[in-house]
Amino acid sequence: RMMLSRVAERRGDLARAEKLLEEVESPDQALAVQVRRADMMARQGKLDAARQAIRSAPERGPDDARLKVQAEAQLLRDHKQPEAAYHLLTDELKKDPDDEGLLYDTAMAAERAGDVAEMERLLRQLIEINPEAANAYNALGYSLADRGQRLPEAKQLIEKAVQLVPDDGYIQDSLGWVEFKMGNVQQARRILE
């Protein structure tokens, strides 16, 4: 029903999309349904109502409060509000500064909001907390490479991510990108192929 609702919305049949969401009976899906409703509202220009819809979703488990904040931040990012997403996540991170998921999400939000130094600080904090956080090594290395900065360090970070998760296509892509940025076109091509 969730997927059918998305199809109905894409066809412009918002009434059908909402009806399908109402038919989802699983209490375990209540948050997902409310996030879907919120996304539909935001697409109609009702961003404030969409944010309120997420906030009003019932919390059935201990992680639901954080999931609601992350969903609201994603909604803000999707609707070109990166600074608001960053501030929302920063406020949540103050409650649990060692939450790895929040650290990563806040770091990515900081980058989208234009605060690259804060993104780097948060990713390094995540790496300190969890030296096996491959996504943090990859994100930091990719960001450096993409900006053409400290390329040897960027490569080292991405290679560490490869070491931790050797078969991850996104990390392999980052390694190819840093090789390309370093002028190693043949090596980059080999990695990407």
GUMARTOR-313530 format. One line per field, with one value per residue: x, y, z of N, C-alpha, C, O in turn; residue in three letters. Coordinates in steps of 0.1 Angstrom, whole numbers, plus 5000, padded with zeros to 4 digits. Each point is the difference from the previous one (the first is absolute). Last residue first. Example, Ala and Ser with C-alpha at 12.3 -4.5 7.8 and 13.67 -1.06 7.14 Angstrom:
BEGIN
neast 5128,4998
nnorth 4978,4932
nup 5071,4998
caeast 5009,4991
canorth 5011,5012
caup 5000,5000
ceast 4992,5009
cnorth 5011,5012
cup 5008,5000
oeast 5005,5010
onorth 5011,5000
oup 5001,5007
code Ser,Ala
END
This chain:
BEGIN
neast 5360,5022,5058,5039,5014,5039,5056,5024,5015,5035,5013,4971,4940,4977,4992,4956,4950,4989,4981,4944,4964,4991,4961,4946,4982,5007,5015,5044,4999,5035,5043,4992,5006,5049,5019,4989,5033,5047,5002,5003,5048,5032,4987,4995,4972,4971,4941,4976,5025,4985,4957,5001,5015,4965,4963,5013,5005,4956,4974,5016,5004,5021,5027,4963,5003,5026,4979,4962,5015,5012,4961,4984,5027,4993,4960,5003,5022,4971,4952,4963,4948,5002,5034,4981,4972,5023,5013,4963,4989,5031,4993,4960,5004,5025,4994,5015,4979,4942,4972,5010,4983,4953,5001,5018,4968,4969,5023,5008,4961,4989,5028,4988,4956,4978,4975,5020,5022,4968,4982,5029,4999,4962,5006,5028,4977,4973,5024,5011,4964,4992,5023,4978,4946,4958,4978,4974,4985,4995,5044,4997,4970,5016,5026,4972,4978,5028,5005,4969,5000,4996,5039,5002,4966,5011,5032,4981,4979,5030,5014,4968,5000,5036,4992,4972,5008,4994,4944,4961,4962,4991,4974,5003,5029,4976,4972,5024,5008,4960,4989,5029,5013,5031,5046,5041,4979,4990,5039,5014,4972,5011,5037,4986,4974
nnorth 5003,5048,5003,5017,5055,5034,5002,5032,5057,5039,5053,5020,4997,4946,4962,4998,4972,4943,4979,4997,4957,4953,4995,4983,4944,4952,4956,4999,5015,5003,5028,5050,5053,5029,5035,5057,5042,5022,5041,5057,5031,5026,5053,5060,5040,5018,4985,4945,4964,4995,4969,4943,4974,4991,4957,4945,4980,4982,4948,4951,4980,4969,5026,5029,5034,5042,5022,5044,5056,5029,5027,5055,5048,5022,5037,5057,5038,5023,5037,5020,4966,4942,4968,4978,4950,4948,4983,4974,4943,4962,4989,4965,4943,4977,5009,5014,5052,5010,5041,5040,4996,5025,5052,5007,4994,5042,5038,4992,5009,5050,5021,4989,5006,4990,4945,4945,5000,4993,4950,4967,5003,4973,4947,4986,5000,4955,4955,4997,4979,4943,4955,4964,4970,4998,5059,5035,5050,5044,5032,5006,5041,5055,5022,5019,5052,5045,5010,5012,5010,4948,4956,4983,4958,4943,4972,4978,4947,4954,4985,4967,4942,4969,4985,4953,4939,4955,4982,4971,4992,5029,5015,5059,5020,5007,5047,5047,5008,5019,5054,5032,5001,5018,4962,4984,4977,4943,4960,4986,4962,4944,4974,4982,4950
nup 4867,5026,5010,4961,4986,5025,4987,4960,5006,5033,5016,5050,5003,4991,5042,5036,4989,5011,5049,5015,4988,5033,5042,4993,4998,5040,5021,5044,5062,5040,4971,4973,5023,5002,4959,4995,5023,4975,4960,5010,5009,4959,4977,5012,4969,4962,5003,5002,5039,5056,5020,5010,5049,5045,5006,5016,5053,5033,5000,5029,5059,5042,5047,5047,5040,4969,4951,4997,4997,4952,4967,5009,4979,4947,4983,5005,4962,4955,4987,4965,4996,4987,5037,5049,5008,5011,5053,5036,5003,5031,5056,5023,5010,5047,5061,5047,5027,5028,5021,4957,4944,4974,4973,4945,4952,4973,4963,4943,4960,4974,4954,4943,4956,4945,4995,5008,5055,5047,5021,5036,5058,5034,5022,5049,5053,5023,5027,5057,5039,5012,5035,5045,4987,4985,4979,4954,4981,4982,4972,4941,4973,4991,4953,4953,4992,4977,4942,4948,4943,4967,5008,5057,5022,4999,5039,5049,5008,5014,5054,5035,5002,5032,5056,5019,5003,5041,5011,4958,4968,4940,4962,4989,4953,4948,4982,4974,4943,4964,4986,4961,4938,4957,4984,5039,5051,5008,5016,5053,5033,5002,5036,5053,5012
caeast 4995,4986,4992,5000,4991,4986,4997,4999,4988,5003,5005,5015,5004,4998,5011,5012,5000,5002,5014,5008,4998,5009,5014,5001,5001,4990,4991,5006,4988,4990,5005,5000,4986,4996,5006,4991,4987,5003,5002,4987,4992,5006,4997,5007,5009,5014,5004,4991,5003,5013,4998,4993,5009,5011,4994,4996,5012,5006,4993,5004,4989,4996,5011,5000,4991,5006,5011,4994,4995,5011,5004,4990,5001,5012,4998,4992,5009,5009,5009,5012,4997,4990,5006,5009,4992,4996,5012,5003,4989,5001,5013,4998,4991,5007,4992,5008,5012,5008,4994,5004,5013,4998,4993,5009,5009,4991,4997,5012,5003,4990,5004,5011,5001,5010,4993,4994,5010,5005,4990,5000,5012,4998,4991,5007,5009,4991,4996,5012,5002,4991,5008,5010,5012,4998,5013,5001,4999,4988,5001,5011,4995,4991,5009,5007,4990,4998,5012,4996,5003,4989,5000,5011,4996,4990,5006,5007,4990,4996,5011,5000,4988,5002,5010,4993,5003,5015,5005,5010,4995,5011,4997,4991,5008,5009,4991,4997,5013,5003,4990,5003,4988,4992,4989,5007,5005,4988,4996,5010,4998,4989,5005,5009,4992
canorth 4989,5003,4999,4986,4992,5004,4993,4986,4997,4986,4999,5000,5014,5010,4997,5006,5015,5004,4997,5011,5012,4998,5003,5014,5007,5011,4997,4999,4995,4996,4989,4988,4996,4994,4987,4991,4998,4992,4987,4995,4996,4988,4988,4990,5004,5001,5014,5008,4998,5006,5014,5005,4999,5010,5013,5002,5001,5013,5012,5001,5007,4991,4999,4987,4991,4998,4991,4987,4996,4996,4987,4990,4998,4993,4987,4993,4997,4988,5001,5008,5014,5005,5002,5012,5013,5002,5003,5014,5008,4999,5006,5015,5003,4999,4992,4988,5004,4987,4990,5005,4994,4986,5000,5005,4989,4989,5005,5000,4986,4995,5006,4993,5007,5010,5012,4998,4999,5013,5008,4996,5006,5014,5001,4997,5012,5011,4997,5004,5014,5007,5007,5010,4994,4986,4994,4993,4985,4994,5001,4991,4986,4998,4998,4987,4990,5001,4995,5001,5013,5009,5001,5009,5014,5005,5002,5013,5011,5000,5006,5015,5006,5000,5011,5013,5009,5002,5011,4996,4997,4993,4986,4998,5001,4988,4989,5001,4998,4985,4994,5001,4997,5012,5001,5004,5014,5009,5000,5008,5014,5004,5002,5011,5012
caup 4992,4997,5012,5004,4991,5002,5013,4997,4992,4997,4987,5002,5005,4989,4990,5006,4999,4986,4998,5006,4992,4988,5005,5003,4988,5000,4989,4987,4992,5009,5008,4991,4998,5013,5000,4992,5006,5012,4995,4995,5012,5006,4993,5008,5011,4995,5001,4991,4986,4998,5001,4988,4989,5002,4998,4986,4993,5003,4993,4986,4993,4988,4990,4993,5007,5013,4998,4998,5013,5008,4994,5004,5015,5003,4995,5010,5012,4997,5011,4996,5005,4991,4987,5002,5000,4987,4992,5003,4993,4986,4996,5001,4989,4987,4992,4995,4991,5000,5009,5014,5003,5004,5012,5010,5004,5007,5013,5008,5003,5010,5013,5007,5012,4999,4996,4987,4990,4998,4994,4986,4993,4998,4989,4987,4997,4996,4987,4991,5002,4991,4989,5006,5006,5005,5002,5012,4999,5007,5015,5005,4998,5011,5012,4998,5004,5014,5008,5014,5005,4997,4986,4996,5004,4991,4987,5001,5000,4986,4992,5003,4993,4985,4997,5003,4989,4998,5009,5009,5013,5007,5001,5011,5012,5001,5003,5014,5008,5000,5009,5014,5007,5004,4990,4988,5001,4999,4986,4993,5003,4992,4986,5000,5000
ceast 4999,4994,4985,4991,4999,4991,4985,4996,4999,4988,5003,5007,5015,5005,4999,5012,5013,5000,5003,5015,5008,4999,5010,5014,5002,5002,4989,4991,5005,4988,4989,5005,5000,4986,4997,5006,4991,4986,5002,5001,4987,4993,5007,4998,5006,5010,5014,5003,4992,5003,5013,4999,4994,5009,5010,4995,4997,5014,5006,4993,5004,4988,4996,5010,4999,4991,5006,5011,4994,4996,5012,5004,4991,5002,5012,4998,4992,5009,5009,5010,5012,4997,4990,5007,5009,4991,4996,5012,5003,4990,5001,5013,4997,4991,5006,4992,5008,5012,5008,4994,5004,5013,4998,4993,5010,5009,4991,4997,5012,5003,4990,5004,5012,5000,5009,4993,4993,5011,5005,4990,5000,5012,4997,4991,5007,5009,4991,4996,5011,5002,4991,5007,5010,5012,4997,5014,5002,4999,4989,5001,5011,4994,4992,5009,5007,4990,4998,5011,4996,5002,4989,5001,5011,4996,4990,5007,5007,4989,4996,5011,5000,4989,5003,5010,4994,5003,5015,5005,5011,4997,5012,4997,4991,5008,5009,4991,4997,5012,5002,4990,5002,4987,4991,4991,5007,5004,4988,4996,5009,4996,4989,5005,5009
cnorth 4988,4989,5001,4997,4985,4992,5003,4992,4985,4994,4985,4999,5001,5014,5009,4997,5006,5015,5004,4998,5012,5013,4998,5004,5015,5008,5011,4999,4999,4994,4994,4988,4987,4995,4992,4986,4990,4997,4990,4985,4995,4995,4987,4986,4988,5004,5001,5015,5009,4998,5008,5015,5005,5000,5011,5015,5003,5002,5013,5012,5003,5006,4991,4999,4986,4991,4997,4989,4986,4995,4995,4986,4988,4997,4992,4985,4993,4997,4987,5001,5009,5015,5007,5003,5012,5013,5002,5005,5015,5009,5001,5008,5015,5004,5000,4991,4988,5002,4988,4990,5004,4994,4986,5000,5004,4989,4990,5004,4999,4986,4996,5006,4995,5010,5013,5012,4999,5000,5014,5008,4996,5007,5015,5001,4997,5013,5012,4998,5005,5015,5009,5008,5011,4994,4987,4993,4993,4985,4994,5001,4990,4985,4997,4998,4986,4989,5000,4995,5002,5014,5009,5002,5009,5014,5005,5003,5014,5011,5001,5007,5015,5006,5001,5012,5014,5009,5002,5011,4997,4998,4992,4985,4997,5001,4987,4988,5000,4997,4985,4994,5000,4997,5012,5002,5005,5015,5009,5001,5009,5015,5004,5003,5013
cup 5008,4991,4997,5012,5003,4992,5003,5012,4997,4992,4995,4987,5002,5004,4988,4990,5006,4998,4985,4998,5006,4991,4988,5004,5001,4987,4998,4988,4986,4993,5009,5008,4991,4999,5013,5000,4992,5007,5012,4995,4996,5013,5005,4994,5007,5011,4995,5000,4991,4985,4997,5000,4987,4988,5001,4998,4985,4993,5003,4994,4986,4993,4988,4989,4995,5009,5013,4998,4999,5014,5008,4995,5005,5015,5003,4995,5011,5012,4999,5011,4998,5004,4990,4986,5000,4998,4986,4992,5002,4993,4985,4996,5000,4988,4985,4991,4995,4990,5002,5011,5014,5005,5006,5014,5011,5005,5008,5014,5009,5004,5011,5013,5008,5012,5001,4995,4986,4989,4997,4992,4986,4993,4997,4988,4987,4996,4994,4985,4991,5001,4992,4989,5004,5006,5007,5002,5013,4999,5007,5015,5005,5000,5012,5012,4999,5005,5015,5009,5015,5006,4995,4985,4995,5003,4990,4987,5000,4998,4985,4992,5003,4993,4986,4997,5002,4988,4999,5009,5010,5014,5006,5002,5012,5013,5002,5005,5015,5008,5001,5009,5015,5007,5002,4988,4987,5000,4997,4985,4993,5003,4991,4986,5000
oeast 4996,4988,4992,4993,4990,4990,4993,4992,4989,4992,5006,5013,5005,5007,5010,5008,5005,5008,5011,5007,5007,5010,5009,5006,5008,5011,4991,5004,4997,4994,4999,4995,4992,4997,4998,4992,4994,4998,4994,4991,4995,4998,4993,4996,4994,5010,5006,4999,5005,5005,5000,5002,5007,5004,5001,5004,5007,5002,5000,5007,5005,4993,5008,4997,5000,5005,5005,4999,5002,5006,5001,4999,5004,5004,4999,5000,5006,5002,4998,5010,5000,4996,5003,5001,4997,5001,5004,5000,4998,5004,5004,4999,5001,5005,5000,5004,5008,4999,5001,5006,5008,5000,5001,5006,5003,4998,5002,5005,5000,4998,5004,5004,4998,5000,4995,4998,5004,5000,4998,5002,5004,4998,4999,5004,5001,4997,5001,5004,4999,4998,5005,5005,4998,4999,4996,5006,5008,4991,5001,5000,4996,4999,5004,5001,4997,5003,5003,4997,5001,4991,5000,5003,4997,4998,5003,5000,4997,5001,5003,4998,4998,5002,5000,4996,5001,5011,5005,5005,4997,4998,4998,4997,5004,5002,4997,5002,5005,5001,4999,5003,5002,4992,4992,5003,4997,4995,5000,5002,4996,4996,5002,5000,4996
onorth 4989,4996,4991,4990,4994,4994,4991,4990,4994,4992,4998,5000,5011,5006,5005,5008,5010,5005,5006,5009,5007,5004,5007,5010,5006,5006,4999,5004,5008,4990,4988,4989,4991,4989,4988,4991,4991,4989,4989,4992,4990,4988,4990,4991,4989,5006,5012,5006,5006,5010,5009,5006,5007,5010,5010,5006,5009,5011,5009,5007,5011,4993,5000,5004,4990,4991,4989,4989,4991,4991,4988,4990,4992,4989,4988,4991,4991,4989,4991,5008,5012,5008,5009,5011,5010,5006,5010,5011,5008,5008,5010,5010,5006,5007,5011,4989,5002,4996,4993,4999,4993,4992,4997,4996,4992,4995,4998,4994,4993,4996,4997,4993,4995,5012,5011,5001,5006,5009,5005,5004,5008,5008,5004,5005,5010,5007,5003,5008,5010,5007,5008,5011,5012,4991,4999,4996,5005,4994,4995,4989,4990,4994,4991,4989,4991,4994,4991,4990,5011,5009,5006,5011,5011,5008,5009,5011,5009,5007,5010,5011,5007,5008,5011,5010,5009,5005,5011,5010,4999,5010,4988,4995,4994,4990,4992,4995,4992,4991,4994,4995,4989,5009,5004,5007,5011,5008,5008,5010,5010,5007,5008,5012,5010
oup 4995,5001,5004,5000,5000,5004,5004,4999,5001,5005,4990,4999,4998,4992,4995,4999,4993,4993,4998,4997,4992,4994,4999,4996,4993,4998,4992,4989,4992,5005,5002,4999,5003,5005,5000,5000,5006,5004,5000,5003,5006,5002,5001,5007,5001,4998,5000,4990,4990,4993,4993,4990,4993,4995,4992,4991,4994,4995,4992,4991,4997,4993,4990,4989,5008,5007,5003,5006,5008,5006,5002,5007,5007,5004,5005,5008,5006,5003,5007,4999,5003,4991,4993,4996,4994,4990,4993,4995,4991,4991,4994,4993,4989,4991,4994,4996,4991,4989,5010,5010,5007,5009,5012,5010,5009,5011,5012,5009,5009,5012,5011,5010,5012,4999,5004,4988,4990,4992,4989,4989,4991,4991,4988,4990,4992,4991,4989,4992,4992,4990,4991,5002,4997,5008,5011,4990,5008,5006,5012,5007,5007,5010,5009,5005,5008,5011,5007,5007,5005,5000,4989,4995,4995,4991,4992,4996,4992,4990,4994,4995,4990,4990,4994,4994,4991,4999,5003,4995,5012,5008,5002,5011,5010,5007,5010,5011,5007,5007,5010,5011,5006,5002,4992,4991,4995,4993,4991,4994,4995,4991,4991,4995,4994
code Glu,Leu,Ile,Arg,Arg,Ala,Gln,Gln,Val,Asn,Gly,Met,Lys,Phe,Glu,Val,Trp,Gly,Leu,Ser,Asp,Gln,Ile,Tyr,Gly,Asp,Asp,Pro,Val,Leu,Gln,Val,Ala,Lys,Glu,Ile,Leu,Gln,Lys,Ala,Glu,Pro,Leu,Arg,Gln,Gly,Arg,Asp,Ala,Leu,Ser,Tyr,Gly,Leu,Ala,Asn,Tyr,Ala,Asn,Ala,Ala,Glu,Pro,Asn,Ile,Glu,Ile,Leu,Gln,Arg,Leu,Leu,Arg,Glu,Met,Glu,Ala,Val,Asp,Gly,Ala,Arg,Glu,Ala,Ala,Met,Ala,Thr,Asp,Tyr,Leu,Leu,Gly,Glu,Asp,Asp,Pro,Asp,Lys,Lys,Leu,Glu,Asp,Thr,Leu,Leu,His,Tyr,Ala,Ala,Glu,Pro,Gln,Lys,His,Asp,Arg,Leu,Leu,Gln,Ala,Glu,Ala,Gln,Val,Lys,Leu,Arg,Ala,Asp,Asp,Pro,Gly,Arg,Glu,Pro,Ala,Ser,Arg,Ile,Ala,Gln,Arg,Ala,Ala,Asp,Leu,Lys,Gly,Gln,Arg,Ala,Met,Met,Asp,Ala,Arg,Arg,Val,Gln,Val,Ala,Leu,Ala,Gln,Asp,Pro,Ser,Glu,Val,Glu,Glu,Leu,Leu,Lys,Glu,Ala,Arg,Ala,Leu,Asp,Gly,Arg,Arg,Glu,Ala,Val,Arg,Ser,Leu,Met,Met,Arg
END
